Amino acid sequence: MGSPTDIGTSADRYQAFLMPGEKVAMEYKGLRDAAVFTDRRLIVVDPQGLRGRKVSVSSFPWKSVTAFSLENSGTFDLDAEMKICGSGWGVCELEFTKGVDVSAIAAFVNERIFD
């Protein structure tokens, strides 16, 4: 996924998928892909193919998340990894660049799935 970016940086890719009143809380952008954490769900934008003209947009509602795990970057690791498990859709895996505050992401997800 990359690193945190200003909210709205990738809005042209996900704006049409937002529901009325849905608020974006965090946005992470990689070279081509993006992850958007909203108050209602996680949206993953993944361009397909060499040119990225075809774009896959996946929506994972917080109410269907059953568990998640985080791996921090260690001494030799250059990234952090998050796995989100959900009822009806399996596992979504996200990789973040070194230096991403995964504890902030974990706190945000905890607030959404344990309400």
HELIX and SHEET records of a PDB file:
HELIX    1   1 ALA A   11  TYR A   14  1                                   4    
HELIX    2   2 GLN A   15  PHE A   17  5                                   3    
HELIX    3   3 TRP A   62  SER A   64  5                                   3    
HELIX    4   4 VAL A  102  ILE A  113  1                                  12    
SHEET    1   A 5 SER A   3  PRO A   4  0                                        
SHEET    2   A 5 VAL A  24  LYS A  29 -1                                        
SHEET    3   A 5 ALA A  34  THR A  38 -1                                        
SHEET    4   A 5 ARG A  41  GLN A  48 -1                                        
SHEET    5   A 5 LYS A  54  PRO A  61 -1                                        
SHEET    1   B 3 VAL A  65  GLU A  71  0                                        
SHEET    2   B 3 ASP A  79  GLY A  86 -1                                        
SHEET    3   B 3 GLY A  90  THR A  97 -1                                        
END                                                                             
